[in-house]
Amino acid sequence: MNHKNKFQRLLIRSMFGLAALSALAVIIMLLSGNGESVGWILTVFFLCLSLGFRGYESLRGFSFTLLIFASVTVAMFYPVYFQQINGFDLKKLITPLLQIIMFGMGTTMSIQDFAGVVRMPRGVIVGMVCQFTIMPFVGFSLAHLLGVNPEIAAGIILIGSVPSGLASNVMSYLAKANLALSVTLTALATLLAPLITPVLMAWLAGEFIEISVLAMMWDMMKIVVIPVVAGLIFHHYAHGKFKWLDEAMPAVSMFGIAYIITIITAAGRDALLQVGLILIVAGIFHNLAGYLLGYWGARLCRMPERDCRTIALEVGMQNGGLASALANELGKIATVGLAPAIFGPVMNITGSILATYWRGKPLPEAELLTEEKKLSATDHDKAVL
């Protein structure tokens, strides 16, 4: 074990060392006017930093964000490598990849996660109402205020209309929020989204692009519900029998999301060069509005502090991969898919910062004692992660 720990520490230090060398090389190349090849080195910098951050509990939340930065960097500098391979359009991989990710999400769930609807009905109702009202209308407002291309505007509404993803569960755990409620909200919102998201899109984004409610419902059924239900069945009958699969799925999910964002960025590179900065600013505002309104919406309903933190993160952090897949099914990945591609990394950064802040801010003493009695065994919560 000691040898293993020493090797891990050496590996982490090596990653930080390579990241430092890469950063130095980037600076030298830029100062010397040789910026043509800087993309690969900058990508290596983000990858090494991502691997190094995984060795520290306080920094681990930023690891996935840095992986996304690496994906965006390589796609922006070398888009041609991520558009086609021997005539095969790489955008065709987006839906299968997300189906695998959704299956993996299902394998981490159980019926107990949905039992939270009965155990915590108030928190579930408040969370679901906030989830499917605040962000769609924040996205709708931004789409009108920014005055961007109609299809890009529709993408902003789309990312606000999809449910939360697994990232919100991780952030809830880091923030010492109510993880059981977070998992229940994510699971329920994911399964209800095929009924709610298409209606929201037709209502709020119909003026920007043509939306077929029934077609989008079917797209979401095959992308979300069928894989998640298959994952739930697998979990019920085969949980623990394939440990290699349990260990591999988080890595597969991370790779899948990173690859999806790489493909989207490569497809929409030219448009991103024009509106990328605007979308970054919009993404930051979108997330902050979600956290703020979600938190105070729960506060107005007199929810406990832990539940307020949970609902804030559930509202503010959307399933960018799902939004990207829906944009691809619409045949508009290079325009409608841009906002999900940009907002995804932004929400991981803001979510990590907020979770880290809340982690260092103690809960009210009375509430903490109550929650310790109710949820003294957090083994299930940790197993979900």
C-alpha positions as CSV (number, residue, x, y, z in Angstrom):
1,M,0.0,0.0,0.0
2,N,2.8,2.4,0.8
3,H,4.5,1.7,-2.5
4,K,1.2,2.3,-4.2
5,N,0.7,5.7,-2.4
6,K,4.3,6.7,-3.2
7,F,3.7,5.9,-6.9
8,Q,0.4,7.9,-6.9
9,R,2.1,10.9,-5.3
10,L,4.9,10.7,-7.8
11,L,2.5,10.5,-10.7
12,I,0.6,13.5,-9.4
13,R,3.8,15.5,-9.1
14,S,4.8,14.4,-12.5
15,M,1.4,15.7,-13.9
16,F,1.9,19.1,-12.3
17,G,5.5,19.2,-13.5
18,L,4.4,18.5,-17.1
19,A,1.6,21.1,-16.8
20,A,4.2,23.7,-15.7
21,L,6.5,22.8,-18.6
22,S,3.6,22.9,-21.0
23,A,2.6,26.4,-19.7
24,L,6.2,27.6,-20.1
25,A,6.3,26.2,-23.6
26,V,3.1,28.0,-24.6
27,I,4.4,31.3,-23.3
28,I,7.7,30.9,-25.1
29,M,5.9,30.0,-28.4
30,L,3.5,32.9,-28.1
31,L,6.3,35.4,-27.4
32,S,8.3,34.1,-30.3
33,G,5.4,34.4,-32.7
34,N,5.2,30.7,-33.2
35,G,1.6,30.2,-32.2
36,E,0.5,27.7,-34.9
37,S,1.4,24.6,-32.9
38,V,0.4,25.9,-29.5
39,G,-2.9,24.1,-29.5
40,W,-1.5,20.6,-28.8
41,I,0.7,21.9,-26.0
42,L,-2.1,23.9,-24.4
43,T,-4.3,20.7,-24.6
44,V,-1.5,18.7,-22.8
45,F,-1.4,21.5,-20.2
46,F,-5.1,21.1,-19.4
47,L,-5.0,17.3,-19.4
48,C,-2.0,17.1,-17.1
49,L,-3.6,19.7,-14.7
50,S,-6.8,17.7,-14.8
51,L,-5.0,14.5,-13.8
52,G,-3.0,16.3,-11.1
53,F,-6.1,17.8,-9.6
54,R,-7.6,14.4,-9.1
55,G,-5.0,13.7,-6.4
56,Y,-6.4,16.4,-4.1
57,E,-9.9,16.3,-2.5
58,S,-10.2,20.1,-2.5
59,L,-9.3,20.3,-6.2
60,R,-11.0,17.2,-7.6
61,G,-14.2,19.0,-8.4
62,F,-12.3,21.1,-11.0
63,S,-10.7,18.0,-12.7
64,F,-13.6,17.4,-15.1
65,T,-13.8,21.1,-16.0
66,L,-10.1,21.0,-17.0
67,L,-10.8,17.9,-19.1
68,I,-13.5,19.9,-20.9
69,F,-11.1,22.8,-21.4
70,A,-8.7,20.3,-23.1
71,S,-11.5,19.1,-25.4
72,V,-12.5,22.6,-26.4
73,T,-8.9,23.7,-27.0
74,V,-8.1,20.8,-29.3
75,A,-11.3,21.2,-31.2
76,M,-10.9,25.0,-31.7
77,F,-7.3,24.6,-32.9
78,Y,-7.8,21.5,-35.0
79,P,-11.5,21.1,-35.9
80,V,-10.9,19.1,-39.0
81,Y,-9.8,16.1,-37.0
82,F,-13.1,15.9,-35.2
83,Q,-15.6,16.4,-38.0
84,Q,-15.1,13.3,-40.2
85,I,-13.0,10.2,-40.3
86,N,-12.8,8.5,-43.7
87,G,-16.1,10.0,-44.7
88,F,-17.8,9.0,-41.4
89,D,-19.6,12.0,-39.8
90,L,-18.5,12.0,-36.1
91,K,-21.7,13.8,-35.1
92,K,-23.4,10.4,-35.5
93,L,-21.6,9.3,-32.3
94,I,-23.3,11.9,-30.1
95,T,-26.6,10.0,-29.5
96,P,-25.0,6.5,-28.9
97,L,-22.5,8.1,-26.5
98,L,-25.2,9.8,-24.5
99,Q,-27.3,6.6,-24.4
100,I,-24.3,4.9,-22.8
101,I,-23.9,7.7,-20.3
102,M,-27.6,7.5,-19.5
103,F,-27.4,3.8,-19.0
104,G,-24.4,4.4,-16.7
105,M,-26.6,6.9,-14.8
106,G,-29.3,4.2,-14.5
107,T,-26.8,1.7,-13.0
108,T,-26.1,4.1,-10.2
109,M,-29.7,4.4,-9.3
110,S,-32.2,2.2,-7.4
111,I,-35.8,2.3,-6.4
112,Q,-34.7,3.9,-3.1
113,D,-33.8,7.1,-5.0
114,F,-37.4,7.4,-6.2
115,A,-38.6,6.6,-2.7
116,G,-37.3,10.1,-1.8
117,V,-40.5,11.4,-3.4
118,V,-42.4,9.9,-0.5
119,R,-39.9,10.6,2.2
120,M,-39.2,14.2,1.1
121,P,-42.4,15.3,-0.8
122,R,-42.0,19.0,0.0
123,G,-38.4,19.2,-1.1
124,V,-39.2,17.3,-4.3
125,I,-42.2,19.5,-5.2
126,V,-40.3,22.7,-4.6
127,G,-37.2,21.4,-6.4
128,M,-39.2,20.2,-9.5
129,V,-41.1,23.4,-9.8
130,C,-38.0,25.5,-9.5
131,Q,-36.1,23.2,-12.0
132,F,-38.7,23.6,-14.8
133,T,-39.6,27.2,-14.3
134,I,-36.6,29.2,-13.4
135,M,-34.0,28.1,-15.9
136,P,-36.3,28.0,-19.0
137,F,-37.5,31.5,-18.4
138,V,-33.9,32.8,-17.6
139,G,-32.8,31.2,-20.9
140,F,-35.8,32.7,-22.7
141,S,-35.0,36.2,-21.3
142,L,-31.3,35.9,-22.3
143,A,-32.2,34.7,-25.8
144,H,-34.2,37.9,-26.3
145,L,-31.7,40.2,-24.7
146,L,-28.6,39.0,-26.5
147,G,-30.0,39.4,-30.0
148,V,-28.0,36.5,-31.3
149,N,-28.7,34.2,-34.3
150,P,-32.2,32.6,-33.8
151,E,-30.8,29.1,-33.7
152,I,-28.2,30.0,-31.1
153,A,-30.9,31.7,-29.1
154,A,-32.9,28.5,-29.3
155,G,-29.9,26.6,-27.9
156,I,-29.8,29.0,-24.8
157,I,-33.5,28.1,-24.1
158,L,-32.8,24.4,-24.7
159,I,-30.0,24.2,-22.1
160,G,-32.3,25.9,-19.6
161,S,-35.2,23.5,-20.4
162,V,-33.4,20.1,-19.8
163,P,-33.1,18.5,-16.4
164,S,-30.1,18.5,-14.1
165,G,-27.3,16.0,-14.6
166,L,-25.1,13.8,-12.4
167,A,-22.7,16.8,-11.9
168,S,-25.3,18.4,-9.6
169,N,-25.1,15.3,-7.3
170,V,-21.4,15.5,-7.1
171,M,-21.6,19.2,-6.2
172,S,-24.3,18.6,-3.6
173,Y,-22.0,16.0,-1.9
174,L,-19.1,18.5,-1.9
175,A,-21.3,21.3,-0.6
176,K,-22.6,19.2,2.3
177,A,-26.1,19.6,0.9
178,N,-28.9,17.0,1.0
179,L,-27.5,14.4,-1.4
180,A,-30.4,12.1,-1.0
181,L,-32.7,14.9,-2.2
182,S,-30.3,15.8,-5.0
183,V,-30.3,12.2,-6.4
184,T,-34.1,12.0,-6.2
185,L,-34.5,15.3,-8.0
186,T,-32.1,14.3,-10.7
187,A,-33.7,10.9,-11.2
188,L,-37.2,12.3,-11.3
189,A,-36.4,15.3,-13.5
190,T,-34.6,13.0,-15.9
191,L,-37.6,10.7,-16.3
192,L,-40.1,13.6,-16.5
193,A,-38.1,15.6,-19.0
194,P,-39.4,13.9,-22.1
195,L,-42.9,15.1,-21.2
196,I,-41.9,18.6,-20.1
197,T,-38.8,19.8,-22.1
198,P,-40.5,19.4,-25.6
199,V,-43.5,21.5,-24.4
200,L,-41.2,24.2,-23.0
201,M,-39.2,24.3,-26.2
202,A,-42.3,24.6,-28.4
203,W,-43.6,27.3,-26.2
204,L,-40.5,29.4,-25.5
205,A,-38.3,28.6,-28.5
206,G,-40.9,28.1,-31.2
207,E,-40.4,31.6,-32.5
208,F,-36.7,30.9,-33.2
209,I,-36.8,27.4,-34.7
210,E,-39.5,24.8,-35.7
211,I,-40.1,22.3,-32.9
212,S,-42.1,19.1,-33.2
213,V,-43.2,18.2,-29.7
214,L,-43.9,14.6,-30.5
215,A,-40.6,14.1,-32.4
216,M,-38.6,15.6,-29.5
217,M,-40.5,13.5,-27.0
218,W,-39.5,10.3,-28.9
219,D,-35.9,11.6,-29.2
220,M,-35.8,12.0,-25.4
221,M,-37.4,8.7,-24.8
222,K,-34.7,6.8,-26.8
223,I,-31.9,9.0,-25.5
224,V,-32.9,9.2,-21.8
225,V,-35.7,7.0,-20.6
226,I,-35.0,3.7,-22.3
227,P,-31.2,3.7,-21.4
228,V,-31.9,4.8,-17.8
229,V,-34.6,2.2,-17.3
230,A,-32.3,-0.4,-18.7
231,G,-29.6,0.8,-16.3
232,L,-32.1,0.5,-13.4
233,I,-33.0,-3.1,-14.4
234,F,-29.3,-3.9,-14.7
235,H,-28.7,-2.4,-11.2
236,H,-31.5,-4.4,-9.7
237,Y,-30.5,-7.8,-11.1
238,A,-26.8,-7.5,-11.6
239,H,-25.5,-4.9,-9.1
240,G,-22.1,-6.0,-7.7
241,K,-21.7,-8.8,-10.2
242,F,-19.7,-6.8,-12.6
243,K,-17.5,-4.6,-10.5
244,W,-15.3,-3.7,-13.5
245,L,-18.4,-2.1,-15.1
246,D,-19.2,-0.1,-11.9
247,E,-15.6,1.1,-11.8
248,A,-15.5,1.9,-15.6
249,M,-18.8,3.8,-16.0
250,P,-17.7,7.1,-14.4
251,A,-14.6,7.2,-16.6
252,V,-16.7,6.3,-19.7
253,S,-19.2,9.0,-18.8
254,M,-16.4,11.6,-18.4
255,F,-14.9,10.6,-21.7
256,G,-18.3,10.6,-23.5
257,I,-19.2,14.1,-22.4
258,A,-15.7,15.4,-23.2
259,Y,-15.9,13.8,-26.7
260,I,-19.4,15.1,-27.3
261,I,-18.2,18.7,-26.5
262,T,-15.2,18.2,-28.7
263,I,-17.4,17.2,-31.7
264,I,-19.8,20.1,-31.1
265,T,-17.0,22.6,-30.7
266,A,-15.4,21.4,-33.9
267,A,-18.7,21.6,-35.8
268,G,-19.5,25.1,-34.6
269,R,-15.9,26.6,-34.5
270,D,-16.5,29.4,-36.9
271,A,-19.7,30.6,-35.1
272,L,-17.9,30.3,-31.8
273,L,-15.2,32.6,-32.9
274,Q,-17.9,35.2,-33.4
275,V,-20.2,34.7,-30.4
276,G,-18.1,32.6,-28.0
277,L,-17.3,35.5,-25.6
278,I,-21.0,36.5,-25.5
279,L,-22.0,32.9,-24.8
280,I,-19.4,32.6,-22.0
281,V,-20.8,35.7,-20.3
282,A,-24.4,34.5,-20.9
283,G,-23.5,31.1,-19.4
284,I,-22.1,32.7,-16.2
285,F,-25.2,34.8,-15.8
286,H,-27.4,31.8,-16.6
287,N,-25.8,29.7,-13.9
288,L,-25.6,32.4,-11.2
289,A,-29.3,33.3,-11.8
290,G,-30.1,29.6,-11.4
291,Y,-28.2,29.3,-8.1
292,L,-29.6,32.5,-6.7
293,L,-33.2,32.1,-7.7
294,G,-33.2,28.3,-6.8
295,Y,-31.7,29.0,-3.4
296,W,-34.1,31.8,-2.5
297,G,-37.0,30.1,-4.0
298,A,-36.4,27.3,-1.6
299,R,-35.8,29.8,1.2
300,L,-39.2,31.4,0.6
301,C,-40.7,28.0,1.0
302,R,-39.0,27.7,4.4
303,M,-36.8,24.8,3.3
304,P,-33.8,23.8,5.6
305,E,-30.4,25.1,4.6
306,R,-29.2,21.8,3.2
307,D,-32.3,21.5,1.0
308,C,-31.8,25.1,-0.2
309,R,-28.2,24.3,-1.2
310,T,-29.4,21.2,-3.0
311,I,-32.2,22.9,-5.0
312,A,-29.9,25.8,-5.9
313,L,-27.4,23.3,-7.5
314,E,-30.1,21.2,-9.1
315,V,-31.6,24.3,-10.7
316,G,-28.3,25.9,-11.8
317,M,-26.6,22.8,-13.2
318,Q,-28.2,21.4,-16.3
319,N,-27.6,18.2,-18.4
320,G,-25.5,19.8,-21.2
321,G,-24.9,16.4,-22.8
322,L,-28.6,15.8,-23.2
323,A,-29.1,19.3,-24.6
324,S,-26.3,18.7,-27.1
325,A,-27.8,15.4,-28.2
326,L,-31.2,17.0,-28.7
327,A,-29.5,19.8,-30.8
328,N,-27.9,17.0,-32.9
329,E,-31.3,15.3,-33.4
330,L,-32.7,18.6,-34.6
331,G,-29.9,18.6,-37.2
332,K,-28.5,21.9,-35.8
333,I,-25.5,20.9,-33.7
334,A,-23.4,23.7,-35.1
335,T,-25.8,26.4,-33.9
336,V,-28.4,25.1,-31.4
337,G,-25.6,23.0,-29.9
338,L,-23.3,25.9,-29.2
339,A,-24.9,27.2,-26.0
340,P,-24.9,23.7,-24.4
341,A,-21.2,23.2,-25.4
342,I,-20.2,26.6,-23.7
343,F,-22.6,26.5,-20.7
344,G,-21.4,23.0,-19.7
345,P,-17.9,24.0,-18.8
346,V,-19.1,27.2,-17.3
347,M,-21.6,25.5,-14.9
348,N,-18.9,23.0,-13.8
349,I,-16.6,25.9,-12.8
350,T,-19.3,27.9,-11.1
351,G,-20.7,24.8,-9.4
352,S,-17.3,23.8,-8.1
353,I,-16.7,27.2,-6.7
354,L,-20.1,27.4,-5.0
355,A,-19.8,23.9,-3.6
356,T,-16.3,24.6,-2.2
357,Y,-17.7,27.8,-0.6
358,W,-20.6,26.0,1.0
359,R,-18.3,23.2,2.1
360,G,-16.4,25.6,4.3
361,K,-19.6,27.3,5.6
362,P,-21.1,25.3,8.5
363,L,-24.7,24.4,8.6
364,P,-26.9,25.8,11.4
365,E,-26.2,23.7,14.5
366,A,-29.8,22.6,15.2
367,E,-30.3,21.6,11.6
368,L,-27.0,19.7,11.5
369,L,-28.0,17.7,14.6
370,T,-31.4,16.9,13.0
371,E,-29.9,15.8,9.8
372,E,-27.2,13.7,11.5
373,K,-30.0,11.7,13.2
374,K,-32.0,11.4,10.0
375,L,-29.1,10.6,7.6
376,S,-26.4,9.2,9.9
377,A,-25.6,6.5,7.4
378,T,-24.3,8.3,4.3
379,D,-22.9,5.1,2.8
380,H,-25.7,5.0,0.2
381,D,-25.0,8.6,-0.8
382,K,-21.3,7.8,-1.2
383,A,-22.1,4.7,-3.2
384,V,-24.1,6.7,-5.6
385,L,-21.0,8.8,-6.3
